[in-house]
Amino acid sequence: MTKFELIKELTLALLYLTSTEEDENGTAVKKSWKGYPFEALDELTEDELISWKKSSKAVYLTEDGAKKAEEIVKKLNLK
């Protein structure tokens, strides 16, 4: 699996996990924002794992955040 394919799969999984089920014309659909929820970004910022400015489109991993992310990648056997 290429890095891009992995990113697509993880993005899809995150969209699914952050989705809500809603009724659209009698059909149940899962709906999700195109970006990450600000609440999650705020919590990661509070945990000092990322930093970001609301006026910016970029999110920055701190040194601790990068280490934690590496641990997650290894734990999930994604390398």
C-alpha atoms as a printed R data frame, in Angstrom:
   type eleno elety resid chain resno       x      y      z
1  ATOM     1    CA   MET     A     1   0.000  0.000  0.000
2  ATOM     2    CA   THR     A     2   1.358  3.408 -0.923
3  ATOM     3    CA   LYS     A     3   1.518  6.334  1.470
4  ATOM     4    CA   PHE     A     4  -1.226  8.129 -0.496
5  ATOM     5    CA   GLU     A     5  -3.523  5.095 -0.336
6  ATOM     6    CA   LEU     A     6  -2.984  4.907  3.420
7  ATOM     7    CA   ILE     A     7  -3.808  8.603  3.785
8  ATOM     8    CA   LYS     A     8  -7.013  8.096  1.814
9  ATOM     9    CA   GLU     A     9  -8.031  5.109  3.941
10 ATOM    10    CA   LEU     A    10  -7.293  6.887  7.216
11 ATOM    11    CA   THR     A    11  -9.126 10.013  6.061
12 ATOM    12    CA   LEU     A    12 -12.126  7.907  5.130
13 ATOM    13    CA   ALA     A    13 -12.011  6.184  8.522
14 ATOM    14    CA   LEU     A    14 -11.844  9.554 10.306
15 ATOM    15    CA   LEU     A    15 -14.753 10.908  8.290
16 ATOM    16    CA   TYR     A    16 -16.744  7.810  9.247
17 ATOM    17    CA   LEU     A    17 -15.799  7.977 12.915
18 ATOM    18    CA   THR     A    18 -16.693 11.676 13.174
19 ATOM    19    CA   SER     A    19 -19.915 11.334 11.233
20 ATOM    20    CA   THR     A    20 -23.439 11.709 12.509
21 ATOM    21    CA   GLU     A    21 -26.434  9.857 11.195
22 ATOM    22    CA   GLU     A    22 -29.070 12.118  9.735
23 ATOM    23    CA   ASP     A    23 -32.293 11.731  7.815
24 ATOM    24    CA   GLU     A    24 -32.249 13.079  4.268
25 ATOM    25    CA   ASN     A    25 -35.560 12.648  2.472
26 ATOM    26    CA   GLY     A    26 -36.417  9.486  4.402
27 ATOM    27    CA   THR     A    27 -32.995  7.922  3.962
28 ATOM    28    CA   ALA     A    28 -30.497  7.581  6.822
29 ATOM    29    CA   VAL     A    29 -27.109  8.987  5.830
30 ATOM    30    CA   LYS     A    30 -23.834  9.509  7.685
31 ATOM    31    CA   LYS     A    31 -22.737 13.124  7.451
32 ATOM    32    CA   SER     A    32 -19.304 14.515  8.327
33 ATOM    33    CA   TRP     A    33 -17.482 17.792  7.980
34 ATOM    34    CA   LYS     A    34 -14.794 17.867  5.342
35 ATOM    35    CA   GLY     A    35 -12.174 18.875  7.937
36 ATOM    36    CA   TYR     A    36 -11.296 17.755 11.410
37 ATOM    37    CA   PRO     A    37 -13.519 18.963 14.244
38 ATOM    38    CA   PHE     A    38 -12.186 22.040 16.029
39 ATOM    39    CA   GLU     A    39 -12.916 20.306 19.331
40 ATOM    40    CA   ALA     A    40 -10.385 17.591 18.538
41 ATOM    41    CA   LEU     A    41  -7.833 20.176 17.425
42 ATOM    42    CA   ASP     A    42  -8.442 22.171 20.603
43 ATOM    43    CA   GLU     A    43  -7.896 19.068 22.775
44 ATOM    44    CA   LEU     A    44  -4.714 18.141 20.923
45 ATOM    45    CA   THR     A    45  -3.546 21.730 21.419
46 ATOM    46    CA   GLU     A    46  -4.344 21.566 25.142
47 ATOM    47    CA   ASP     A    47  -2.363 18.318 25.338
48 ATOM    48    CA   GLU     A    48   0.497 20.195 23.593
49 ATOM    49    CA   LEU     A    49   0.567 17.651 20.754
50 ATOM    50    CA   ILE     A    50  -0.174 20.230 18.040
51 ATOM    51    CA   SER     A    51  -0.231 23.966 17.592
52 ATOM    52    CA   TRP     A    52  -2.339 26.007 15.205
53 ATOM    53    CA   LYS     A    53  -3.915 29.366 14.646
54 ATOM    54    CA   LYS     A    54  -7.557 29.667 13.732
55 ATOM    55    CA   SER     A    55  -6.608 31.966 10.852
56 ATOM    56    CA   SER     A    56  -4.251 29.346  9.399
57 ATOM    57    CA   LYS     A    57  -5.053 26.225  7.416
58 ATOM    58    CA   ALA     A    58  -1.974 24.461  8.787
59 ATOM    59    CA   VAL     A    59  -1.649 22.390 11.949
60 ATOM    60    CA   TYR     A    60   1.797 21.771 13.386
61 ATOM    61    CA   LEU     A    61   2.866 18.732 15.363
62 ATOM    62    CA   THR     A    62   4.974 19.470 18.416
63 ATOM    63    CA   GLU     A    63   7.938 17.244 19.204
64 ATOM    64    CA   ASP     A    64   5.777 15.331 21.699
65 ATOM    65    CA   GLY     A    65   2.980 15.180 19.125
66 ATOM    66    CA   ALA     A    66   5.269 13.693 16.507
67 ATOM    67    CA   LYS     A    67   6.534 11.091 18.998
68 ATOM    68    CA   LYS     A    68   2.973 10.189 19.982
69 ATOM    69    CA   ALA     A    69   1.962  9.941 16.317
70 ATOM    70    CA   GLU     A    70   4.898  7.620 15.646
71 ATOM    71    CA   GLU     A    71   3.807  5.418 18.554
72 ATOM    72    CA   ILE     A    72   0.278  5.261 17.140
73 ATOM    73    CA   VAL     A    73   1.557  4.371 13.682
74 ATOM    74    CA   LYS     A    74   3.726  1.598 15.145
75 ATOM    75    CA   LYS     A    75   0.926  0.349 17.418
76 ATOM    76    CA   LEU     A    76  -1.439  0.133 14.466
77 ATOM    77    CA   ASN     A    77   1.306 -1.493 12.402
78 ATOM    78    CA   LEU     A    78   0.929  1.132  9.691
79 ATOM    79    CA   LYS     A    79   4.595  1.464  8.632
